[in-house]
Amino acid sequence: MKKLNVLRAAHDRGMQLTEVANKLGIAPSSLRARTSGNPRLDSLYEIALVLKCEVGDLFY
């Protein structure tokens, strides 16, 4: 089973989580909260838009 790894997806695209959070207009702690546990699909979609990738690319 694949696991969500936004940090790896961001680093693969040359970005840090703080930069992703800034582009989303949220604090880095809010980004961590959105991606922990069982994240909402709309949150994953927004992150994928910032990273210019598919939602599936957030999972490894």
CYANA upper distance limits for C-alpha pairs under 8 A (distance plus 0.5 A):
  2 LYS  CA     59 PHE  CA      6.27
  2 LYS  CA     60 TYR  CA      5.69
  3 LYS  CA     59 PHE  CA      5.72
  3 LYS  CA     60 TYR  CA      6.04
  4 LEU  CA     35 THR  CA      8.31
  4 LEU  CA     58 LEU  CA      6.32
  4 LEU  CA     59 PHE  CA      4.84
  4 LEU  CA     60 TYR  CA      7.00
  5 ASN  CA      9 ALA  CA      6.91
  5 ASN  CA     58 LEU  CA      6.26
  5 ASN  CA     59 PHE  CA      6.08
  5 ASN  CA     60 TYR  CA      7.03
  6 VAL  CA     10 ALA  CA      6.48
  6 VAL  CA     35 THR  CA      8.12
  6 VAL  CA     58 LEU  CA      5.96
  6 VAL  CA     59 PHE  CA      8.02
  7 LEU  CA     11 HIS  CA      6.64
  7 LEU  CA     16 GLN  CA      7.81
  7 LEU  CA     17 LEU  CA      6.85
  8 ARG  CA     12 ASP  CA      6.49
  8 ARG  CA     58 LEU  CA      8.40
  9 ALA  CA     13 ARG  CA      7.04
  9 ALA  CA     51 LEU  CA      8.31
  9 ALA  CA     57 ASP  CA      7.36
  9 ALA  CA     58 LEU  CA      6.03
  9 ALA  CA     59 PHE  CA      8.39
 10 ALA  CA     14 GLY  CA      6.86
 10 ALA  CA     15 MET  CA      5.46
 10 ALA  CA     16 GLN  CA      6.47
 10 ALA  CA     17 LEU  CA      7.20
 10 ALA  CA     20 VAL  CA      8.11
 10 ALA  CA     51 LEU  CA      7.08
 11 HIS  CA     15 MET  CA      5.68
 11 HIS  CA     16 GLN  CA      6.61
 13 ARG  CA     51 LEU  CA      7.49
 15 MET  CA     19 GLU  CA      6.86
 15 MET  CA     20 VAL  CA      7.51
 16 GLN  CA     20 VAL  CA      7.00
 17 LEU  CA     21 ALA  CA      6.57
 17 LEU  CA     28 PRO  CA      7.19
 17 LEU  CA     31 LEU  CA      8.43
 18 THR  CA     22 ASN  CA      6.60
 18 THR  CA     27 ALA  CA      8.16
 18 THR  CA     28 PRO  CA      5.92
 19 GLU  CA     23 LYS  CA      6.73
 20 VAL  CA     24 LEU  CA      6.81
 20 VAL  CA     47 ILE  CA      7.85
 20 VAL  CA     50 VAL  CA      7.14
 20 VAL  CA     51 LEU  CA      8.00
 21 ALA  CA     25 GLY  CA      6.64
 21 ALA  CA     26 ILE  CA      5.72
 21 ALA  CA     27 ALA  CA      6.28
 21 ALA  CA     28 PRO  CA      5.75
 21 ALA  CA     30 SER  CA      8.37
 21 ALA  CA     31 LEU  CA      6.46
 22 ASN  CA     26 ILE  CA      6.40
 22 ASN  CA     27 ALA  CA      7.35
 22 ASN  CA     28 PRO  CA      8.16
 23 LYS  CA     50 VAL  CA      7.35
 24 LEU  CA     46 GLU  CA      8.04
 24 LEU  CA     47 ILE  CA      8.04
 24 LEU  CA     50 VAL  CA      7.88
 26 ILE  CA     30 SER  CA      6.69
 26 ILE  CA     31 LEU  CA      7.37
 27 ALA  CA     31 LEU  CA      7.02
 28 PRO  CA     32 ARG  CA      6.85
 29 SER  CA     33 ALA  CA      6.72
 30 SER  CA     34 ARG  CA      6.59
 31 LEU  CA     35 THR  CA      6.82
 32 ARG  CA     36 SER  CA      6.62
 34 ARG  CA     39 PRO  CA      6.22
 34 ARG  CA     40 ARG  CA      8.04
 34 ARG  CA     43 SER  CA      7.30
 35 THR  CA     39 PRO  CA      5.65
 35 THR  CA     43 SER  CA      8.34
 35 THR  CA     44 LEU  CA      8.17
 39 PRO  CA     43 SER  CA      7.33
 39 PRO  CA     44 LEU  CA      7.60
 40 ARG  CA     44 LEU  CA      7.06
 41 LEU  CA     45 TYR  CA      6.60
 42 ASP  CA     46 GLU  CA      6.72
 43 SER  CA     47 ILE  CA      6.80
 44 LEU  CA     48 ALA  CA      6.59
 44 LEU  CA     55 VAL  CA      6.71
 45 TYR  CA     49 LEU  CA      6.72
 45 TYR  CA     54 GLU  CA      8.39
 45 TYR  CA     55 VAL  CA      6.45
 46 GLU  CA     50 VAL  CA      6.94
 47 ILE  CA     51 LEU  CA      6.74
 48 ALA  CA     52 LYS  CA      6.25
 48 ALA  CA     53 CYS  CA      5.59
 48 ALA  CA     54 GLU  CA      6.22
 48 ALA  CA     55 VAL  CA      5.93
 48 ALA  CA     57 ASP  CA      8.46
 48 ALA  CA     58 LEU  CA      7.83
 49 LEU  CA     53 CYS  CA      6.90
 49 LEU  CA     54 GLU  CA      8.27
 53 CYS  CA     57 ASP  CA      6.81
 54 GLU  CA     58 LEU  CA      7.89
 55 VAL  CA     59 PHE  CA      8.24
